[in-house]
């Protein structure tokens, strides 16, 4: 009887254990739920558009010609003949230095030249008479040679007097200071009544206006070797402007890279007839290299940075994410950037949901499209039929 009761208790206990295990398995399965689905990302082929390769740099305008106006004679400044900051033309009178001392020296030089002329005339007359006397053997050879030497000395003396007069006349002319170039003049640095020194005192400064230079310094990588020679088209944009609207032309790229900065100096030239550009003014330049060609463009948001490298994520035929290192170019309108290498036109580029995609991960691609802002603008501007 006791053995039968014990067997019954064992069976009941086993049944309870089995039920508990089944209940736990069901609870665990319900907690885990169904397997997670791959994340959905939006993919699109890179935009292909005809673009000229270019680089964008910052810099400042510099006058083609800059001249410090200095006097060529010393004296007291007597008059100023311009308004500070005005536009002056080459040959325009700017300053007058007191001419009276120079007029006096010029008059003295003229008198000395007249004396030299009189001595020369007398020496020629005496030599001519000596030639007549020598023919009649009425004068010695020594006397004849002396008179011929006197004429040579008189000729030399007259030449010296003539040169002295020319020098004094030049100095008198230099008392009137003219503009050496056309351009915008600065303010006067010396007021009338002050003593100015020849070649030392800066009276004012003139900078040429049209054309004007724009100087920049670009990283070596921004200027490909094949673009280091020859002229290239460029566009300028001033501070506060939204578009590169001022045409220019590259006329100089330096022949070496600065060892300290790794940059190359360059320069563009632009017309400035309206005076829109001022030396020292800050601006940006966009330099174009070569003719337009088919170029791959990708949204800036789709491009990531891995230390110094740039990369994008693409989805392969198995709907798996792949990491692609790319070489990027300049940014263009519409939040796009040029992709120079690392991407193909047929690649499916992840443009939305990048944060959910990891290399090697399975994803669910949804077809998208990269908008061509230029084409949209052209279509909007087209006349409606």
Helices and strands as residue ranges (DSSP letters): H 2-32, E 40-44, E 47-63, E 66-70, E 75-80, E 87-88, E 93-97, H 100-135, H 141-173, E 176-178, E 183-185, E 195-196, E 202-207, E 212-219, G 220-222, G 225-227, E 233-238, E 246-253, E 263-270, E 282-299, G 300-302, E 304-306, E 309-315, E 321-332, E 336-341, E 348-352, G 354-356, E 364-367, H 373-381
